[in-house]
Amino acid sequence: MKFIDEAKIQVIAGKGGDGSASFRREKFIPRGGPDGGDGGHGGSIFAIADRNINTLVDYRFARIHRAKKGENGHGADRYGKGAEDVVLRMPVGTVITDNATGEVIADLKCHQQKTLLAKGGAGGIGNLHFKSSTNRAPRQFTFGEPGQEFELKLELKVLADVGLLGMPNAGKSTLIRAVSAARPKVADYPFTTLHPNLGMVRVDQNRSFVMADIPGLIEGAAEGAGLGHRFLKHLARTRLLLHLVDVAPLDENIDPVREAKAIVKELKKYDESLYQKPRWLVLNKTDMLPADEREKICRKLIRGLGWKGKSFIISALTGEGCKELTYAIMEHLEQESVEPDASGD
């Protein structure tokens, strides 16, 4: 299935049914009086989060969603039937925005979370309600109200605890394959990953976290170069970023330090809040370095970056250092989860 993370749709709620202007007409009951019922309400449109859906592809092609109008009122005090509501199922993590105003209508973060997108119109009032001591034969009635209508923008931001960041071919897909059951495409050329991949990393029986792999970034990504800028938004919900650096690029002219700094620069350009997230340095592909020079080369790279935070040396291909990395991530996430309670709030 093609991964679609953006779509625009139009939602049109149903019009309310019109009220009825009717009079009772029965044998032996002269001047029976008004008996026009109210119209039924129009159908509303709701969105509901469904964890079994992982793309907005259905909404890329089905753009107009319309609810039915309510039934008109009838004579003999019969009210019109209300129209059924329309429920649109969307992936967990979908942000729904009014395309005209930019206002966020809903952020579907939880499975089965439901939100109203467009309210159906109220039904009109029949002449039964206009009867009074001075108006015994009212002919007044009201029409049903129109339903709400909006053009909405849908944007999917995947829900993951940890996001992988790095240049194309840094080994992000290989890492997520090594530590989870996810099987993204892996090849020896850049831009192998064309859409985000999620993997569940199970540290032990009762401890796990979700890792997200997005297409690699290149210099100028914040201005639209390459593929990664389209998917940076998928890192917005993550709690920790892993910055993967290829310590043994095949092209000798590539400087890992320069590339790593370029990624950090693009991250800051794109979103300051994303730049401020906790970020760890992960030096990958150490299996391609001579065993006696690995530590020296890695230390030099860390000094060149001026890196003061946590750093890990791994080989995603052989699995070396991956277990220690996943345990450290799990401990960080667990500690972060309990920190707010320690304040006594």
C-alpha positions in Angstrom: 0.0 0.0 0.0 1.3 3.4 -0.9 2.2 5.6 2.1 0.3 8.9 2.0 0.7 11.3 4.9 -1.2 14.4 3.6 -4.6 14.9 2.1 -7.2 17.6 1.7 -10.9 16.7 2.0 -14.2 18.5 2.0 -16.8 17.6 4.6 -20.5 18.6 4.1 -22.9 17.9 6.9 -26.6 17.2 6.0 -29.3 19.9 5.9 -32.1 19.6 8.5 -35.5 18.5 7.2 -38.2 21.2 6.8 -41.1 21.5 9.2 -44.6 20.7 8.0 -47.6 23.0 7.8 -50.5 20.5 8.1 -54.0 20.4 9.6 -55.9 17.6 11.1 -58.6 16.4 8.7 -60.7 13.6 10.1 -64.4 12.7 9.8 -66.6 14.1 12.5 -63.7 16.3 13.8 -64.2 19.8 12.3 -61.4 22.3 12.7 -59.0 19.7 14.0 -56.2 22.2 14.2 -52.5 22.1 13.2 -50.7 18.8 13.3 -47.5 19.5 11.3 -44.4 17.8 12.7 -40.8 18.9 12.9 -38.1 18.0 10.3 -35.3 15.5 11.3 -31.8 16.7 11.9 -29.2 16.4 9.2 -26.3 13.9 9.5 -23.1 15.0 11.1 -19.6 14.0 10.1 -17.1 12.6 12.7 -13.5 11.4 12.6 -12.4 8.4 14.6 -8.8 7.2 15.2 -8.1 3.6 14.2 -4.8 2.0 15.0 -5.4 -0.6 12.2 -4.9 2.1 9.5 -1.5 3.6 8.8 -1.9 5.8 5.8 -4.3 8.5 4.5 -4.4 7.0 1.0 -8.2 6.6 1.1 -8.6 10.4 1.5 -6.2 11.2 -1.3 -8.8 9.9 -3.8 -12.1 10.3 -2.0 -12.1 14.0 -1.3 -15.7 14.9 -0.8 -17.6 13.4 2.2 -21.3 14.3 2.4 -23.9 13.4 5.0 -27.6 13.0 4.1 -30.3 15.6 4.9 -33.0 15.0 7.5 -36.4 13.9 6.5 -39.1 16.6 6.3 -41.9 16.7 8.9 -45.3 15.2 8.1 -48.9 15.7 9.1 -50.6 13.8 12.0 -47.9 14.9 14.4 -45.3 12.9 12.6 -41.7 14.1 12.9 -39.1 13.5 10.2 -36.4 10.9 10.7 -32.9 12.2 11.5 -30.2 11.3 9.0 -27.4 8.9 10.0 -24.0 10.3 10.9 -20.9 9.7 8.7 -17.8 8.4 10.5 -14.4 8.7 8.8 -11.8 6.3 10.1 -8.2 7.8 10.2 -4.8 6.6 11.4 -3.8 7.4 15.0 -1.5 10.4 14.8 -3.6 12.4 12.3 -3.8 16.1 12.8 -7.0 17.7 11.3 -6.8 21.4 10.4 -9.3 23.9 8.9 -7.7 24.7 5.6 -9.2 28.2 5.5 -8.1 29.4 9.0 -5.3 27.1 9.9 -7.0 26.2 13.2 -6.3 22.7 14.5 -9.7 21.0 14.9 -8.4 17.7 16.3 -5.2 15.8 17.0 -6.1 12.1 17.0 -3.5 10.7 19.4 -5.4 7.7 20.9 -7.2 4.7 19.4 -11.0 5.2 19.1 -10.6 9.0 19.8 -13.6 10.6 18.2 -14.2 14.2 17.1 -16.9 16.2 15.4 -15.8 17.6 12.0 -19.1 19.1 10.7 -22.4 19.3 12.6 -25.6 18.5 10.8 -28.3 21.2 10.5 -31.2 21.2 12.9 -34.6 20.3 11.6 -37.3 22.9 10.9 -40.3 23.4 13.2 -43.8 22.3 12.1 -46.9 24.5 12.5 -48.0 22.4 15.5 -45.7 24.5 17.7 -47.1 27.9 16.5 -50.6 27.2 17.8 -51.8 29.7 20.4 -55.0 31.1 21.8 -54.9 33.9 19.3 -53.6 31.8 16.4 -55.6 28.7 16.2 -54.8 27.8 12.6 -51.2 28.8 12.1 -49.6 28.2 8.7 -46.1 29.1 9.8 -43.3 26.6 9.7 -39.6 26.8 9.4 -37.1 25.3 7.0 -34.3 23.1 8.2 -30.9 24.7 8.9 -28.0 23.9 6.5 -25.2 21.7 7.8 -21.7 22.9 8.4 -19.2 22.7 5.5 -15.4 22.8 5.8 -12.4 22.1 3.7 -9.9 20.2 5.9 -6.3 19.4 5.7 -5.2 16.0 7.1 -1.6 15.5 8.1 -0.3 12.2 9.6 2.5 12.4 12.1 3.5 8.9 13.1 3.6 8.1 16.8 7.0 6.8 17.9 9.2 7.1 20.9 12.5 7.3 19.1 13.4 8.8 15.7 16.4 8.0 13.5 18.1 11.0 11.9 20.9 11.0 9.4 22.2 11.4 5.8 21.1 8.9 3.2 22.9 5.6 3.5 23.9 6.2 7.1 22.5 2.8 8.1 19.1 3.9 9.6 17.1 1.1 7.9 19.8 -1.5 8.8 19.6 -0.4 12.5 15.8 -0.7 12.7 16.0 -4.1 11.0 18.6 -5.2 13.6 16.7 -4.2 16.7 13.1 -4.8 15.6 10.8 -6.9 13.4 10.5 -4.1 10.8 11.9 -5.0 7.4 12.5 -1.8 5.4 14.3 -2.0 2.1 18.1 -2.0 2.5 20.6 -1.4 -0.4 24.0 0.1 -1.0 22.7 3.3 -2.6 21.2 6.6 -1.1 17.5 7.2 -0.7 16.6 3.5 -0.3 14.0 4.5 2.2 11.1 6.4 0.5 8.6 6.6 3.4 8.7 6.3 7.2 9.0 2.8 8.7 8.0 1.9 12.3 9.5 -0.9 14.3 8.7 -2.2 17.8 11.9 -2.7 19.7 11.3 -5.3 22.5 14.1 -4.9 25.1 12.6 -7.8 27.2 9.2 -9.4 27.8 7.5 -6.4 29.3 9.6 -3.5 28.1 9.5 -2.1 24.5 9.4 1.2 22.5 8.6 2.3 19.0 11.4 3.4 16.6 10.8 5.5 13.4 13.0 5.5 10.4 12.5 8.4 7.9 14.2 9.0 4.5 17.7 10.5 4.8 18.3 14.2 4.9 20.7 16.1 2.7 22.0 19.7 2.9 19.3 22.1 1.9 16.5 19.8 3.1 14.7 22.6 5.0 14.4 24.4 1.6 13.0 21.3 0.0 16.0 19.4 -1.3 15.8 15.6 -1.2 13.1 13.6 0.4 13.7 13.9 4.1 12.1 17.4 4.6 8.7 16.0 3.8 9.0 13.5 6.6 10.7 15.5 9.3 7.3 16.2 10.8 7.1 12.5 11.7 9.9 13.1 14.3 7.8 15.8 16.0 6.2 13.4 18.5 9.3 11.5 19.3 10.9 11.7 22.7 14.4 11.0 21.6 16.4 11.4 18.4 19.3 9.2 17.3 21.7 11.0 15.0 23.4 8.2 12.9 26.7 9.0 11.3 28.5 6.8 8.8 32.0 6.6 10.1 33.3 4.8 7.0 31.8 6.4 3.8 32.7 4.7 0.6 33.6 8.0 -1.0 36.8 9.3 0.5 35.9 12.9 -0.3 32.9 12.7 2.1 33.7 14.2 5.5 31.4 12.6 8.2 31.9 15.6 10.5 30.8 18.1 7.9 27.8 15.9 7.0 26.8 15.5 10.7 26.9 19.3 11.2 24.9 19.9 8.1 22.1 17.6 9.5 22.0 19.6 12.8 21.8 22.8 10.8 18.9 21.6 8.7 17.1 20.4 11.8 17.4 23.8 13.4 16.2 25.5 10.2 13.2 23.3 9.9 11.9 23.4 13.5 13.5 24.9 16.6 11.4 22.6 18.9 12.6 19.5 17.0 16.2 20.8 17.3 15.8 21.1 21.1 14.7 17.5 21.6 17.1 15.1 23.3 19.5 13.8 20.7 22.2 11.1 20.9 25.1 10.5 18.6 25.3 7.0 17.1 28.5 6.2 15.1 27.6 3.4 12.7 29.4 1.1 10.3 32.4 0.6 12.6 32.8 -2.9 11.2 34.2 -1.3 8.1 37.1 0.3 10.1 40.3 -1.5 11.0 39.8 -3.0 14.5 42.9 -1.3 15.9 41.9 2.2 14.6 38.2 2.2 15.4 38.4 3.9 18.8 40.9 6.5 17.6 38.7 7.4 14.5 35.5 7.6 16.5 37.1 9.8 19.2 38.4 12.2 16.5 35.0 12.4 15.0 33.3 13.2 18.3 35.9 15.9 19.0 35.4 17.4 15.5 31.7 17.7 16.2 32.3 19.2 19.6 29.8 16.6 20.9 29.1 16.8 24.7 26.1 14.6 24.9 25.7 10.8 24.9 27.4 8.9 22.1 27.4 5.2 21.0 29.6 3.2 18.7 27.8 0.5 16.9 27.6 -1.7 13.8 24.0 -2.2 12.7 25.1 -4.8 10.2 26.8 -7.1 12.7 24.7 -6.0 15.7 27.7 -4.9 17.7 26.7 -2.3 20.3 23.0 -2.4 19.3 21.9 -4.2 22.5 23.6 -1.7 24.8 22.0 1.1 22.7 18.5 -0.3 23.0 18.8 -0.8 26.8 20.1 2.8 27.2 17.1 4.1 25.2 14.7 2.1 27.3 16.1 3.4 30.5 16.0 7.0 29.2 12.4 6.7 28.2 11.4 5.1 31.5 13.2 7.8 33.5 11.6 10.5 31.4 8.1 9.0 32.1 8.5 9.2 35.9 10.3 12.5 36.2 7.0 14.7 36.2 5.7 12.7 39.1 8.8 13.3 41.2 8.0 17.1 41.4 4.8 16.3 43.3 2.5 17.7 40.7 
